[in-house]
Amino acid sequence: MDPVAERAQSGRSARSLSLAGWAGWLGLLILIAGSSLLGLRLVDQTLGGIVRETTEKRSLRLLTWNVGKLYLRWESRASDRDLEYVAGVIRETGAQVVALQELRGPAQLGRLLTILGQGWRGRIPQDVYDRRAGLLSRLPTTFISFPTTSGRVIQGGVITRPDGDRFVAVSLHLDAFDSGRRSLQAEEVLAGVRRLNMDSAFLCGDFNLDPSIHARGSEDQSLYRLLTKEYQDAAKFAGPTTMVSRRLDYVFFRSPHPLQVASRVLRDKRVGLMDHDPLLVEVVY
């Protein structure tokens, strides 16, 4: 073959190999990008409430929500006409354990459970307060009440996860107007949970305290330090939970094992005169 022609053919072959190489790399990058996008879609579906069977066995979703209305001179507890909407939000989140505050009583909780349908159970205590906190679960649950000397009864439960492990969950609504009474109620609930001698526990609800707006050394600051001495604040960076930009709703947890925790305040879920946003926490074991 002519040396010049041979060099030309060699150059064409090299360019062909180079182009093939670039095409291969480009195909690989497209494959990786496609896989990443698929992964993001699956994550987004899970966070959006589509919980797959494999995920549900190793994760727990807790929702806490004060479903009452602005505290006005007339009725401000949860409204029966909002129950369908509340049930829809619960289903949308995929929550397995739900703490609701400012319910009227057992009859209203019963109506909500009927709307939620098969698999849901719940309990609400009767106490001297007219704004009660109920605990709902679609996992096997033994309900327990924690009375306090203030007259408020806190609803709790021992809940069994699909993998067989058990934990304690409580639905709290601490006193709105007296910081001393808030502290007393919280201390007595902490003591009650300790007596159960269980490793894992979740305290969910409207604690009616926002330590960020109180002076250092205040009673609410001291209460927050007491809670976080034994428990972790699952939604520490999730932001305010009320229409007036205060953070009053919490999920505190303790566990003997490291946990992955994600939290989100669900904006734009209030309806009517509601003044609290739902708080969703997902724990991966």
Summary of the structure (lengths in Angstrom):
residues: 285
radius of gyration: 26.0
end to end distance: 69.9
largest distance: 104.9
contacts: 869
relative contact order: 0.13
helix: 37%
strand: 27%
